[in-house]
Amino acid sequence: MQREALTGMAEAVRDCHTAYLTRDQWQSIDADLRGQELIDSLPITFQLDAPYLIESVVAGSNAEAQGVRPGDRIAGFDGVMLDQVPLSQRKFLSAGAAGSTARLDIQRPDGSRRTVPVRREAVDRPVVVTRVIGNVGYIRLRTFTVNLSGLIDPTIASLSDQGVRGFVIDLRGNLGGELNSDIRLLSRFIPSGLIATDTGRDGRTEEYRADGSVLAGPPPLAVLVDGGSLSASELFAEAIQQFYAGEIVGTRTPGCLLGSTFRTLSDGSSLQVTAVTVSVGPRQTVVNNVGVRPDVTLLMTAADFAAGRDPQLDRAVADVQALIGP
């Protein structure tokens, strides 16, 4: 009864940063926010906006064994149509205790449908994934963890040592995270200026400025975003746009940018509660309920996921290479 009541109260607020998490969900999300890499989760990733396509399936997982494939569409989740679940809850659906299951109503690209019980398990989800594509360094960030600078600075240095002269930062599916980590990473590409302002319920404001740690150049940059790029990811993309520090490629973000806290309850469950509003850059742009529109809009199709193609990344890399030159 408590779960239904608290979930209903949170959804009634109609705020993407106000949500109720069960104990198992909170343990999984807390581990994620602290930068742990083995996360109890569904062994799939999927789009948080329609058409809710499955992006990846962990090799060797129970989902793969049951025939779940990239490019499949999730129509329903535990008997509820996915488009009826608010984003505030949708973003936490994969989290939960290892061994627990979710019933996924799967629609294949050929239109056939079936319900598959997918079991949550310990999934290896690195905070930072990198590779070198020509002279471009690709960096995928799963979340903005508290210790991100300790991870990202050696990563940038290592890529630069390998001859990288520009970067693609992939924030697709990045639910956000810690504000100070976001500001520190932005400061590597923005030489100076006001990056963000937060305003508390008491009207007090706090400003966050570039800290002067900008990379030499700074190097050409493209940022990948989609409907699963929330909160700190949206702040990053909007700031890069406002300071003309790079190109944004992908699809429009959902407009879920507020500051929040998690309050653990007596039974181990948690409430995510909005604490501050956030405006971005010298324009003081409010992204919440608006989103960030990419400079280059490109969709990922079911056929792309099924074939392992990534036209968004291909375009971002090509545009950065064009700026690097011969």
N, C-alpha and C positions, 0 to 999 in steps of 0.2 A: 504493500500500500504506500509506504514512504517513497519508493522509487517512482511510482506513477504520479504521486502528488508533486514531488520535487521536479520531475521531468516536465510536467504540465506547467508548473509555475515558471520554470526557466524558458520554456517555449513561448509562454504568453508575453514575455518581455520583447520578443521579436528582435533579438540582438545576437549577432553571430558570435559574440564573446561571452554570452551567458548560457551556461549549459550545466546539466547534471551528469556526473560520471559515477558509475558503479565502482565499488572497491577494486574490482579486477581491471576495469578500464583505467582507473586512476593510477594503479601501479604500473601499467604498461606505458601510459602517457608520461608519467613522472620519470621513468627510466629514459624515455625518448628525449625529454627536455634536458636531462642531465648529460646527454651525449653518449649513453650506453649504446653499444652496437648490436647486441643480441636482445631483440625486442619481441615480447610475446604479441603475436599479431596474426591476422590472416596472411597466408603466404602468397598474396597477390597485391598489386597496386591497381587502382582504378580511378577514372576521372571523377572529380567531385561535382562536375556540372554535366548536364545532359550532352550527349546520350549515355553517359556513364559506361564508357568502354573500358574493358580490362586492358591495362597497359603492359603488365608483366606478370609472369607466374614463376614462382621459385622452382628451379629445377629439382626434381626428386621429391617434391612436396605432395601431400595428399590431394591438393587441388589439381596438380598436373596429372596424377594417376587417375583422376576421375574425368579427365578429358577437358578440363577448363583451359582455355587458350587465349593468348592476347588477341584482341579484336572482338571477343565475345562482349555482349552487352548485359549489364546487370539491370534487369527490369524491376526486381523486387528483392527485398532484404528482410528475412524473417517474417514473410507474409505481408509486408507493407511495401507499396509501390515506392521506389526510391525517390521519385520526385515529390512525394508527400512528406518526406523526412526533411526538416529544416537543416540548413547548412551547419548550424550550431551543434547539432547532433550527428549529422552525416560525416563530419570530419573525424569523428571518434569511432566510427563503426568497426573499423578493423581491429581496434584495441580490445584486449580481454585476456583472460587466463589461458595459458597453454592447455589444450585438450578440450576447451569449449568450442562449440560449433555455431556456425551461422548458416541458415538455409538461403541459398542464393538462387533466385529465379533467373536463369541464364537464357539469353536469346543468341543463337549462333548467327553468323553472317548470312546463312541460307534461310533464316526466318524460323527455324525450328526452335522449340523451347523445352527446357526441362529444369527441374529443381535439384540442386546439388548441395548436400551438406558438407561444407568446407570447414575443416578443423583448424583452429589457431595453434600455432607452434612457435618455438623460438626461431626467429628469422634474423639473419645477419643483415643489418641495414647500416652500412658505414655512414658516418656523418659527412665525409668528404670522399668523392670519387673523382679521379683525374685520368686524363690521357692526353697525349700530344697528337694533334692532327696537323700535319705539315709544320708550319711555324706558329700555330695557334694552340694555346693551352686551354683545354676543356676542364671545367671544375663544376661538379654537381654537388650542391649543398642540400642535405636532407632537412636540416633545421638550423636555426641560429642558436647554438648552445652557448652556455656561459663561457666555456673554454675555447670558443671558436678561433680567437686570435692565435692561440698556441698551436692550432691545427693548420690554419690557413696561411700564416706567414711562411713557415717552412715549405708548404706546398707551392706557393708562388715562387719562392727562391729556387726550389728544385726544378720547376718548369722553366724558369728563366735560364738556369744552367744548361738546360737541354735545347736552348736556342729559340724558345718561345718569345714572340714579339708582340703578341696580342692575346686577348682572353675572351672566352665565352663562359659566362656563369649561368648555370642551369638551375633555376628556382621553381621549375614545374613540380607541383605536388608538395612544395615546401610550405608547411602550415604556419611558419613564423618562428617565434621564440623570443630571445632576450634582446632588448632594445640596444643596450650598450655594445653588444657584439655586432649588431647591424651598423651602428654608427662607425665603429672601428673599421669594418670592411669597406664601407662607403668612403672613408677617409683615404683609402689607398688609391681611389680614382677621382676624388673631388679635392682640389687643392685647399680650398678655404670656403667659409660661408656657413650660414644657418641651414642645418639639414632637417631638423624636426623640432616641434614644440609640443609638449603635452600640457594639458589643462585638467586639473583635478576637480572634483565635485565642489570644492571650496573656492574655486576660481583661481587658485594659485597656478602659475605656469612655470615650466622649466624648459630651458632651451638646450639643444644639443648641436654642437658645431663640429665641423671637420677639425681633426686634431693635429693636422700638419704632417701626417705620415704618408703623404701621397707618393706613389711610385714614380720613378723617373719617366718623364714624358708628358702626362701619364699615358700608358699604352692604349691602343684601340681596344674597345670593349663592346660586346653584345650580351644582352641578358635575355634568357628564355623564361617566359611566364605562361600560365594557363589558368583555367578556372579553379585549380587547386593551389594556386599561389596566394597565400593569405597573409594578412597582418604585416610582420616584419619584411616579408617578401615584397609586398606591395609598397611599403615605404622605400625599400631599396630601389625598385623599378621607377617609382615616381621621382625620387631624388636624382637618379641618373638622367632621367628625361629633363628635369628642370635645369640641371647644370650642364646639359648638352655633353655629358661625359660618356655617352655610349648610345647604342641602338637597342630598342626593346622589340623582341620578336616573339610571336606566338598568338595567343588569344587573350581577350580581355579578362582581367582578374575580377573576382566577385565583389570587391568593396567590403572587406572585412578587416578594417584597420582601426583598432582601439587598444588601449592598454588594459590588461586584466590581471587578476590574481586568482590563484586556486586556494580554496579554503577547505581543508580536510575536516570531515564530519566524524562524529564519535564512532561510527561503524566502519570507518576507513574509506567511505565514498567521498566525493569531493564536488564542490560547486565552483565553476569558473564564473567570476563576476567581473564586470567592467569596472575599472578604477579610474581611468583617465580617457579623455579624447585626445586624438593626435592630429596635428596638421603638419604638412610636409613642405620643406624648402622655404625660400624667400617669398614665394607666393602665398604661403600659408594655406595650401590646398588641402581640403578635407576629402580624403579618398573613401572613407567609410560610406557604404551604400551607393558608391559611384563606381569605384574600380579604376584601374589603370588601362588605358587603351594603348596597345602596342603601336610602335612606328610601322611595323610590318606585321600584318595579320595573316596567319597561315593556320589552317585546320589540320589536325591529325585524324585520318580516317580509320575505319575498322581494317581496311585493306593494308594501310601503313603498319598498324600494330601487328597484324598477322604475318606480314612479310618481313618485319624487323626494320622497316624503313623509318627515317626520321627527317622529313623535309624541313622541319623547323630548325633543327641543328645544322643541316646542310646549308640553309640560307644564312644563318648566323655566322658560320665559319667562312663562307664565301665573302660576306660583307666585311668581316674583320680583315681577311686576307687582302681585300681590295684597298683597305685603308693602310695596311702595312706596306703594300707596294712590292716591287721586285726585290 
